Amino acid sequence: MPHSPAPSPRTRVRRMPERAHYEADTVAAIVDAAMICTVAFQVDGIVHAIPTIHWREGEHLYIHGAKASRMLKALTAGEACVTIALADGLVLARSAMHHSMNYRSVVIYGRFEAVTDPAYKLASLRTFIDGLYPGRWDSLRPITDKELNATTLLRIPLGEVSAKVRDWGVKDDEEDLDWPVWAGVIPLRTVQGEPLTDADSVLAEAPPSRFDPAWQ
């Protein structure tokens, strides 16, 4: 059973409700663990679903993009649905029917609002960059007023939201337990590869990213 009630009828998990979570801490952890969300919205009666990078500050999810972006313009004019999904493991059962996947997912409903205060925008973009590469913002060429003005920053509250999680092993039928096939969980994770230094890079050593084991 969920630890708290769904914040609205459309966020209530109906399929496998035992996997539902509505606590703010659970939602925030999943939002923070993911880099990309999918934003669904409608323009002229046509539904679009666009993947985009995101970050979280407090009780809001943030996205950004070019001022001319049709998606960003549409998001402040109507309702949106944001989804996030992380695959954590392949669950191999003794029958095809009971194969599954361990995962964490979030669904957010609401409307985006524009962040227009220049100081707030600058601070939020710094949070975004440093969240991917800790401490990198201070080493970068400072952002110009023109660049800041050309960037749209939107946020949506993490209020009307639900999470769904599966994080356990195989659930086979008892009569299948002796079937001679491997059963268990194969964990999945994102790992950092070998950095590829740009030919014109002044420095040869890459900075740590959020996937660097030393940072984690």
C-alpha positions as CSV (number, residue, x, y, z in Angstrom):
1,M,0.0,0.0,0.0
2,P,1.2,3.6,-0.7
3,H,2.5,5.5,2.3
4,S,0.4,8.6,1.4
5,P,-2.7,9.2,-0.8
6,A,-2.5,10.2,-4.4
7,P,-2.6,14.0,-4.8
8,S,-5.3,13.8,-7.5
9,P,-7.5,11.3,-9.3
10,R,-5.4,11.4,-12.5
11,T,-2.2,10.6,-10.5
12,R,-3.6,7.6,-8.7
13,V,-1.9,4.4,-9.9
14,R,-4.6,1.9,-10.9
15,R,-2.5,-0.8,-12.5
16,M,-0.5,-2.6,-9.8
17,P,-1.2,0.0,-7.1
18,E,1.2,-1.8,-4.7
19,R,4.0,-0.3,-6.7
20,A,2.7,3.3,-6.3
21,H,4.5,5.9,-4.2
22,Y,3.3,9.5,-3.7
23,E,5.8,10.7,-1.1
24,A,7.8,13.8,-2.2
25,D,11.2,12.3,-1.2
26,T,10.6,9.2,-3.5
27,V,9.6,11.4,-6.4
28,A,12.5,13.8,-5.9
29,A,15.0,10.9,-5.8
30,I,13.8,9.6,-9.1
31,V,13.7,13.0,-10.8
32,D,17.3,13.6,-9.6
33,A,18.5,10.2,-10.8
34,A,17.3,10.8,-14.3
35,M,18.8,13.3,-16.8
36,I,16.0,13.1,-19.5
37,C,12.3,13.4,-19.2
38,T,9.6,13.3,-21.8
39,V,7.2,16.2,-22.0
40,A,3.8,15.7,-23.6
41,F,1.7,18.6,-24.7
42,Q,-0.8,19.6,-27.4
43,V,-0.5,22.2,-30.2
44,D,-3.5,22.8,-32.5
45,G,-5.1,19.5,-31.5
46,I,-2.0,17.5,-32.2
47,V,-0.3,15.7,-29.3
48,H,3.5,15.9,-29.1
49,A,5.9,14.0,-26.7
50,I,9.4,15.4,-26.7
51,P,12.4,14.1,-24.7
52,T,14.5,16.9,-23.0
53,I,17.1,17.2,-20.3
54,H,15.8,18.4,-16.9
55,W,16.9,19.1,-13.4
56,R,15.2,19.7,-10.0
57,E,15.3,22.5,-7.5
58,G,13.2,22.1,-4.4
59,E,9.6,21.3,-5.4
60,H,10.0,22.1,-9.1
61,L,11.3,20.3,-12.2
62,Y,13.1,22.6,-14.7
63,I,13.7,22.5,-18.4
64,H,15.3,25.0,-20.7
65,G,15.8,25.8,-24.4
66,A,15.9,28.4,-27.1
67,K,13.5,31.3,-26.9
68,A,12.1,30.4,-30.3
69,S,11.2,26.8,-29.3
70,R,7.6,26.0,-30.2
71,M,7.5,23.4,-27.4
72,L,8.5,25.9,-24.7
73,K,6.0,28.5,-26.0
74,A,3.2,25.9,-25.9
75,L,4.0,24.6,-22.4
76,T,3.1,27.9,-20.8
77,A,-0.2,28.0,-22.7
78,G,-1.7,24.7,-21.7
79,E,-1.5,21.5,-19.6
80,A,1.4,19.2,-19.8
81,C,2.3,15.7,-18.7
82,V,6.0,14.9,-17.9
83,T,7.2,11.3,-17.6
84,I,10.5,9.8,-16.4
85,A,11.6,6.2,-16.4
86,L,14.7,4.4,-15.2
87,A,15.5,0.8,-16.0
88,D,17.2,-0.8,-13.0
89,G,17.3,-4.5,-13.8
90,L,16.1,-7.3,-16.0
91,V,14.0,-9.9,-14.1
92,L,14.3,-13.3,-15.7
93,A,11.7,-15.8,-14.5
94,R,11.2,-19.5,-15.3
95,S,8.3,-18.6,-17.7
96,A,8.0,-15.9,-20.3
97,M,4.8,-14.7,-18.6
98,H,6.6,-13.7,-15.4
99,H,9.6,-12.0,-17.0
100,S,9.7,-8.4,-15.7
101,M,11.9,-5.4,-15.2
102,N,12.9,-3.5,-12.1
103,Y,12.3,0.2,-12.7
104,R,11.5,3.6,-11.2
105,S,9.1,6.0,-12.9
106,V,7.4,9.3,-12.3
107,V,4.4,11.0,-13.9
108,I,3.8,14.7,-13.4
109,Y,0.7,16.7,-14.4
110,G,0.4,20.5,-14.5
111,R,1.4,23.6,-16.3
112,F,4.8,25.0,-16.8
113,E,5.6,28.6,-15.9
114,A,8.4,30.8,-17.2
115,V,11.2,32.0,-15.0
116,T,12.0,35.5,-16.2
117,D,14.1,37.0,-13.4
118,P,17.7,37.2,-14.8
119,A,19.4,36.5,-11.5
120,Y,17.1,33.5,-10.8
121,K,17.7,32.1,-14.3
122,L,21.5,32.4,-13.9
123,A,21.4,30.7,-10.6
124,S,19.2,27.9,-11.9
125,L,21.4,27.3,-14.9
126,R,24.4,27.1,-12.6
127,T,22.6,24.4,-10.6
128,F,21.9,22.6,-13.9
129,I,25.6,22.6,-15.0
130,D,27.1,21.8,-11.6
131,G,24.6,19.0,-11.2
132,L,26.1,17.3,-14.2
133,Y,29.7,18.3,-13.6
134,P,30.3,19.4,-10.0
135,G,32.1,22.7,-9.7
136,R,32.3,23.3,-13.5
137,W,30.3,26.5,-13.7
138,D,33.1,28.6,-12.1
139,S,35.6,27.4,-14.6
140,L,33.5,28.4,-17.7
141,R,33.5,31.6,-19.7
142,P,30.8,33.7,-18.1
143,I,27.4,33.6,-19.8
144,T,26.5,36.8,-21.6
145,D,23.3,38.8,-21.2
146,K,22.5,38.0,-24.8
147,E,22.8,34.3,-24.2
148,L,20.8,34.5,-21.0
149,N,18.0,36.5,-22.8
150,A,18.0,33.9,-25.6
151,T,17.4,31.1,-23.2
152,T,13.9,30.2,-21.9
153,L,13.7,28.6,-18.5
154,L,10.5,26.8,-17.5
155,R,9.5,25.0,-14.3
156,I,6.6,22.8,-13.3
157,P,5.6,22.0,-9.7
158,L,6.1,18.5,-8.3
159,G,2.7,18.6,-6.7
160,E,0.3,16.6,-8.9
161,V,2.7,13.6,-9.3
162,S,3.0,9.9,-8.7
163,A,5.9,7.4,-8.8
164,K,5.9,3.7,-9.6
165,V,8.6,1.4,-8.5
166,R,9.5,-2.3,-8.9
167,D,12.6,-3.3,-7.0
168,W,12.4,-7.0,-6.1
169,G,13.2,-10.4,-7.6
170,V,11.5,-13.1,-9.5
171,K,7.8,-13.9,-8.8
172,D,7.3,-17.4,-10.3
173,D,4.4,-19.8,-10.0
174,E,5.2,-22.4,-7.4
175,E,4.8,-25.3,-9.9
176,D,7.5,-23.7,-12.1
177,L,10.2,-23.5,-9.4
178,D,11.9,-26.7,-10.4
179,W,12.1,-25.8,-14.1
180,P,15.8,-26.1,-15.2
181,V,16.5,-22.6,-16.4
182,W,18.4,-19.7,-14.8
183,A,16.2,-17.3,-12.8
184,G,17.2,-14.0,-11.2
185,V,17.9,-10.3,-11.7
186,I,20.4,-8.8,-14.0
187,P,21.2,-5.3,-12.7
188,L,21.4,-2.3,-15.1
189,R,23.2,0.9,-14.5
190,T,24.7,3.9,-16.4
191,V,28.5,4.1,-16.3
192,Q,30.9,6.7,-17.5
193,G,33.0,5.9,-20.6
194,E,36.5,7.1,-21.5
195,P,36.5,10.9,-22.1
196,L,37.3,12.0,-25.6
197,T,39.3,15.2,-25.4
198,D,38.6,17.8,-28.0
199,A,41.6,18.5,-30.3
200,D,41.6,22.2,-29.4
201,S,41.1,21.7,-25.6
202,V,43.5,23.7,-23.6
203,L,43.4,21.1,-20.8
204,A,43.9,17.4,-21.3
205,E,42.2,16.1,-18.2
206,A,38.4,15.8,-18.2
207,P,36.5,17.0,-15.2
208,P,34.4,14.6,-13.1
209,S,30.8,14.0,-14.1
210,R,27.8,12.8,-12.0
211,F,28.6,9.3,-13.3
212,D,32.2,9.3,-12.2
213,P,32.6,6.7,-9.4
214,A,34.9,9.1,-7.5
215,W,32.1,11.6,-7.3
216,Q,29.5,9.1,-6.4
